[in-house]
């Protein structure tokens, strides 16, 4: 699931870079799709790990926050750019903080948890910048969103690869739960 989240983030970021003249409505749709798919994958990971991970609810909360952000973006597509920017910023801060909390839980079972900490911190920084400067132009916002998505996606992909290697190497001796213990 980490690799799915990472792949979605990189794809979202690259799409926004390759088509910088996005209309605000297309940006809303892209954000909603990304947040929905990321949220659903986090919820699936939480359900899958609830029996082996006492902190599974962090993944569930992460997923619910992302799905809620997606629903808001779809239900109110005509909302002002300022509100969209604030929703994106708040979503980045909250999901970043939850990623850091999940990474702290992973630290004892997965070498490389720092990538998820870095991804979470990057999301918090991105969200704080977006909230602090909501008047930024749409094109500047597209580039900032793209950079955030590509960097956090690359970090999540790296962590997903490490988790996959760890699971394959330790599958018979010490399975790695999806969200930690």
N, C-alpha and C positions, 0 to 999 in steps of 0.2 A: 504493500500500500504506500510506503514511503516513495518508492520509485514511481508509482502512478501520480502521486501528488507532485513530485519533482518534474515529471514529464509534462504534466498539465501546466505547471507554472512556467516552464521554459517555452512551451508551445504558445501560451498566452502572451508571454513577453516578446517572443520573436514575431508573432502576428502583429502586435502593436508597433514594433519597430519597422517592419516591412511595409506597413500601411499607415504612415504617420498622419495622413489627412483624415483620420477616422472622424466620423460625425459623433456627436455626443450620444446619440441613440445607439449607435453601433458599439461604442465604448461601454455603455450601460449593459448591452446584451452580452458582450465579451466578458465583462466583469461578473455578470450574473451566472453565466455558464461556468466560468472558472470557479467561483465561490460554491456553486451547487455541486459540481463534480468533486471538488476538494472536500467539501463537507460530507458528502455521501461516502467517500472513501474513508474518512476519519470515523464516521459512525459505524461503518462495516468493520473497521479495525477494532473499535471498542466492543462491539457485539462479539466478535471472534475471540477477543482476549479477556473477556469478563470473568471467565472461570480461573484463569491463571495469573491475572494482574489485579491487585487490589486497587490500583489507581486507574482502572479502565475508564472511569467516569470523566477523566481529563480529556481523553480522546472523544468521548461522547459530547462533552461540552464544546470542544473545538469544532466538531462537526455541526452541532446545532447552531453555533454562532455564525459559521460560514453559510449554512443553509438559510438562516434568517436574513443575512445580508443579501443573499441572492433573491429571496422572495421580495424583500423591500425594493430591490432594483427593478424587478419585473412588474410588480404591482403598481409602482409609481414611476414609470419611465419618463414622464414629463417633469419630474422634480428638477429644481434648479441645479445648475452645475455646482453651486456652493454646497448644497445638501448632499449631492452625489460624492463630492470630494470628501466631505466630513464622514459620510458612511464608510467610504473606502479607508480613510485614515483610522477611524475607530476600529474597523474590522482588522486592519493590520496590527494595531497595538494589542488588541485582545488576543488574536490568534498567535501573535508573536510571544506574548507572555505565556500562553498555554503551551506553545512549543518548547519554551525554556523549561517550564515545569515538567513536561514530559521527558525532556532530555536529562534533567536532574535525576529522574526516576530510572533512566536507562544507564546511568553512569557506571553502575556496578556490574552490568551484564553485557555491555557492548562497548568495545573500544572504538573510539571515534564519535562518541556522543557530542563532542564539541561542535560537530557540523550542524547538529540540530540547534544547539545553543546559539551558534553564529547566525543560523537562519532566523531564529526567533528574535535575536537582538537586531538583526537587519530589518525585520518586519516592524519592530517597535520604533526604530529610528525613522524608517520610511513613514510610518503612521504619524509620528510626532511632527515630522516635517510637513506632511500634508495638512495636518490639523493647524499647525502654526501659520501656514501660508496658503490658505484656501483660495486666495485670489489669483493664484498662479494660472497662467493661460492654459487652454486645453491642450495645445501641442506640448508644452512643457510637462504637463501632467501625464500625457501619453508616454513621453520619454522616461519620466521618473517611474511610472508604473512598470514600464518595460524592463528597466534596469533592476527594479526590485524583484519582479517575477523571475527573471533569468538568473539572478544571483541566488535567491532562495531556492529556486528549482534545482540549480546545479548542486547546492549543498545537500538538499534532500535526496537527490539522485545518488550522490556520493555515499550518504549514510545508508540508503537502501541497498547499494551494492555491498557495503560492509556487512550489513545485517544478513544479506543473502549468503555471503561467504561464511559468516559465523554460523548460520543455521545449517549450512551444508557440512561444515567441519565439525560441528558439535551436535548434530542432529541426534545421534544415538546416545550421547552422554549428557548434554545439557542444552535442551531446546531454548531458543530465545523467544520469549513472548512478544507479541506485537507492540505493546505499550510499556513493557517493563514488568516489574513484579509488584 
